[in-house]
Amino acid sequence: MTHVTATFDTRSAAELALNRLVDMGIREEQISLIVTEESRGNHFQIETKSRADEGAAAGATFGGVVGAILGSVLAAGALAIPGLNLIVVGSLTGALAGLGAGAATGGLIGALVGAGIPEHEAKIYEDELKAGNILLAVKPTDGEQKRRVKDMLEKNTQAHNIAVAA
């Protein structure tokens, strides 16, 4: 599974990247966001109660694909991985969902590697997520789209740790 991945220090930086991805024609089902439960509260200013209302409000506020993705981070339906304190939305949800309780035993690095991210990148992303940052993963449709996504993240966003997993 090929992904272009990057981390962001702030929600606004991640939103900028999401908007640029949408402008490039990247579809919602190609995009994943991963945050810790604590980061979700910090970046999205919500409490740990049901998030359905907040998710719907965020989706309505932003509209379109970006609203749907950001709303999903807030919604109660986002995948929560027990033991790892992670919230996952998007194309990596299926890959990480199968890890379930085993992810808690194997840790965050094991979960990310299991989702197709190389181990050396997974170690970096573990530190980034624990520091409260947002992980973005894009599953490109082909080599040209992969190149364009990587270029855009490098040149037009505040992304860190940009990598292409093959």
Buried (B, 14 or more C-beta within 10 A) or exposed (E): EBBBBBBBBBBEBBBBBBBBBBEEEBEBEBBBBBBBBBBBBBBBEBEEEEBEEBBBBBBEEBEEBBBBBBBBBBBEEBBEBEBBBBBBBBBBBEBBEEBEEEBBEBBBBBBBBBBBBBEEBBBBBBEBBEEBBBBBBBBBEEEEBBEBBBEBBEEEBBBBBBBBBE
